[in-house]
Amino acid sequence: DGVQYVSPPSLVNIYASADEDIPIEILKSEFENAFNGANPHTLRFPILNDVGTINIVISGTSTLLNNTTAYSFNDFEKIILTGDGFGDPYTTAKFNMENTAGISNTATIIFKRRMYDPLNTAPVISLPSEVLVLIDAPSKSITATITEPDNDPYTVIWQQIGGGVITMQETDTNSLSLSNWVGAGTYTFKITATDDHGNSSTATTTLIVMNQTINLGSTDNNLIIHKGVPTETVTLEIIEDNDAYTLVSNIQATIKLNGTDIFNLLRIGTTDDPIGTVVINSSLTFTFPTDGVLSLPITIGGPLHTTPVYVSIGFKITALSGTQSKGYNSTIHMKFKL
């Protein structure tokens, strides 16, 4: 029969931290997580430093940790570091563990103690309360602005606290990426920012997934574009629908949309042989405000013609930025008296 080789177990380092003057406890479960093996029966601490005091709790009894004792892992509960001062690292200790396959390598416990500062404050989070997206969009990001008043390092974690199934990515960064929502509705998320002193702050936001489509509408003096996504843009094509003004002469008029000329007409002379021009501004782009509704005022200027003249102009959505890839009522026609 051949000899079967059994690999000894292995260990990884353990890291633990707290503010100065706060005891640091390392529980049995953390040693189990560091141990790559099964059923450890012995725990040793062969090298200890003279910084701070480390006690070990065995079967409910706390004693000073000894570097020559092999402790029963079954009875072991935790170790506790106490002492004055701070440091990174504050102190270290070496440890190994043993099971029936042998003794593991010797790994290190790194204790970090932060200087206590009663004036130290938590990170400050700025986050939109709502973010809108159309249901057919492939993804949407929510970005938080985080400032750290004390310039301390900090960590970030996003969690979903409401709504249906959704895919979350980049959950440990300032910008959360979302996709694969199950349907229209609201999805709520919480972000927590924690500095290295343990100070933390939270903020919540809601993703609203919309079934609605972008719609064009009008009032007497305004072109209305409904149900847009704030900060994203819409591009309109301006179309002249008829040329009834060619039946008259000596006319001058200007139509403005949101202060920009979209139609300029100048005709001087007879209807058969006029002198003048007609200019159409063919394309304009606008940004949706925070409520997702664009209200674009329309004004008409120029000397009125003695005989009423009407011109019809069409407004057509030709492009939507960002996640608004499709799904809109794209054209409306408006008649103007010149």
N, C-alpha and C positions, 0 to 999 in steps of 0.2 A: 504494500500500500504506500502511496505517496504521502508526503508531509503536506498538510494544509496550512497555508499561511493566513493568519488572521491579523488584519490591520488594527493597530491600536487606535483609540479614539483621539480626536483632535479638539482644540479649543480656539476660540477667537477672543479678542480683547473685549473688555466691558468698559463702557464710559458712563460716568455718573456726575451730576453737577447740582449745585444749589447755591444760594446766597451765603455769604459768610455768617457764622454763628448759627446756621441752620443745619441740623444733623443730616447726613446723607445715608439713606438706607438702600441696600441692594438685596432684593428678595431672592429666595431660592429659585423662583421661576426664571430670573435673569441668568442665573448660572446654567439652568437647564437649556435655555435658548442658546447660550454660548458653546454648549457641549455637543459635538458631533459624534454621537454614539448612543448606546442604550444602557439603561439601568446602572448609572454610576453608584458606587458604594462608598467611595472615599473622596474627601476634599482636603487639600493641603494648601498652605500659604508659606512657601519656603523663604521668601524675601519680603521683609517689611521695612519701611522707612520710619524715621524718628519724627515725622511731621504729623501732628494730630494723634488721636487715639482711635483705634479700631476695636470694637467689641464684636463678639460672635454670639448668636443666640442659638442654643441647642436645647431642644425639648422645653422651651419656655424659659431657660436660664441663660442670662447674659454674663459672659466672662471676657476678660481681655484676650484678644486674639494672640495665639502662640504660633511661632514659625516652625516649631518642631513637632506639633501634634497632627496626627491624621484623624480628621473629624468624620464621623459617620454622616453620609449624605442623607440617609433616610431620616435622621433626627434633626438635620440642619434646617433653620428657618430663615436667617438673614444675617448680614453684617451691618454695623452702624459706625460711621465715621463722625467724630466730634473733634473740636479744636478751634483755636483762634486763628484769625488771619484769612487770607485769600490767595489764590494763585491759579494759573492755567499752564501746567497742572499744579494743584495744591500739593498732592502727594500721589504716589503709586504703590501698588502691591502686586507681587507675583503669586499666581495660583496654578494648581493643576488638579486634575480629577482622574479617578481610576475606576475601571469596571473589569469584568472578567477577561476582556481582551487585552488589558494592560493599562499602563499609565500614559496619560496624554502628554502632549507638549506643554510647556509652561507659558501661560499667557499673562497679560498685564491688565490690572484694573487701574484706570486713569480717573482720579478724582479732580474735578474742577470746582473751585469755589470763587464766586463773584463778589467783588467788593460791594457791600451794602450801601445804597444811596437812597435815602428816604425821599429825595426830590426827583428821582428817576421816574419818568412817565412812560405810558404805553404808546405804541405807534398810533398814528391818526389815520383813519381810513375815510376816503371820499369815494362814494359809489352812487351811480344813478339808481333811483328807487324803482324805476321800470325800464325795461328794454323791449322794444317791439320787433317782431320778425314775421314775415309771411310763412304760411305753413309749408309751401313748396321750396323754401330756401334750403340749401344743403347744410348750412351751419351758421352759427352766430357766436360772437365773442362778447364777453362782458369784462370790462377792464376797470380795475380799482386803482386809484391813486393813493399811495401810502407814503407818509412822511414819518420820520423817526426823530422826535425833538432832541434826543440825546445822541443822535448819530450812532446808536447801537445796532449791531446786526439783528436781523429779525427773520422769522420764518412765516410762511403763509400756508393756510389750508382752506380749501373750499369744500362745503358740504351741501347736499340737497336736503332741504327740510320741508318741501311740499311739492305736489304735482305728480304727474305720471312718470313712466320710465323714460329716461333720456340718457344719452352718452355724454359723460364729462371727461375732458382731457385737460392737461396742464393745470391740475388741481393744486399744485404747490408753487404757482407763479401768480403775479398780479393780474394776469389775463386768463380768464376761464374760457375754454372752447367748448361749445355745446353743439350736439347734432343728434339725429335719429330720434326726435321727439315722437311720441306715439300719436299725437293729434293736437288740434287746436285747444287752447286753454292756458292756464297759468302754471308756471314752474318756479318755485322759490328756492333761493340759495343763500347760504351764510358764508361769509369769509371771516377768518380769524387770523390776526397778525400778532405774533408773540415775539418780544425782544429777548435778548439773552439774560435779562434779569427776571424773566418769568412774567413781566407785565404784558397783558394782552388786551386787545379791543376787537370788537366784532361789528359787522354791518350786514344788512340783508338787502336783497334785490329780487325783483320778480321778472322773469322772462314771460312775455305775453306772445303766444303763437296765434296768429290771426288767420281766420278763414277769409276775411274780407278781401275784395279786390280794389285796386286803385280806381277811382271814379272821377270823371270830369263833370262839372256842373256850372251853373251860372246864375247870377242875379242881374238886375238891370245894369249895374255898374261894376260888376266883378266877375272874373273867371275863378271858379273854385275847383281845387284838386283835393279830394278827400282821401283819408286813410293811407297816407304815406308813412314812411319810417323816418323819424327825426334824424337830421344831419345827412340823410341820403338825398340824392338829386333826381330830378325829372327833367327831361328834355322835350320841348314842344316844337313841332313843325307848324308854321303859320301858312295857311293855304287860302288864296283868293278863290271864292266859289263862283262869282259871276262878275260881269263887267257892265252892269246897268248904267254906270256913270258915263259910258261912251255915247249915250243918247242925249247928253246935255253938253253945254259948253260953258266956259268961264267958271270953273269951279276949283277950289283949293281946300284941301282938308288933310288932317293928320289924325291917326288913331294910335294911342299909346297904351301899352300893357305894362303895368307896374313902372311907369315912367319912361319906358323905352319905346321908341317909334317902331310900330309893326306895319304901318300902312301910311304911305305918303302919296297924295294925289295932287297934281297940278295940271289943269287944262285951261288954256287960254285960246280963244278963237272960236270958229264955228265947229259944229259937231263933225263935219266932214274933213276938216283940215285943222285939227287942234295943234297947238304948240304946248309941250309940257311932258311930264313924266309920271309914271306910276312905279313906286318902289315898295317891295314887300320884304320885310326882315324875316328870313325863312326859318330861323332856328334860334331858340332861347332856352337857357338852362336855369333852373331854380332849385333852391335847397329847402327841404321840408323843415318847418319849425318844430318845437318840442311837442306840440299837440297833433302833429301829423297832418295839418290842414293848411294848404296854401290858399290865401285870398288875394288875388291879383287885381288891383283896380284898373278899370278901363276908362280912358278919357278921350274925348273927341275935340279937336280944335280946328280953327280956320274960319274964314268968312262963310256964313250960311248961304246956300244957293236959294234963289227965289222959288224954284220948283224943287220939292223934296226929291232927293236922290238916295237910294238905298244900296248898300254893298254888303254882301255876305262873306264872312271870313270863317274858315274852319281852323280849329285847334286840335292837333293830333299828338298824342304821346308816342314818341319814337324810341325813347330809351329811359331806363330806370337803373340807377347805380346800385352798388352793394348787393344785397340778397334779393332785391325785388326783380326777379328774372322774368316774370310773366304774370298774367292774370290781371288785366285792367280793361276798363271800358275806355277805349283809346281816343275817340273823336267826338267833338261837339261843334255845332255850327251856330254862329251868332250873326244877327242882322243889324246893321248900323245905319242910322239916318244921318246923311251928310248935308 
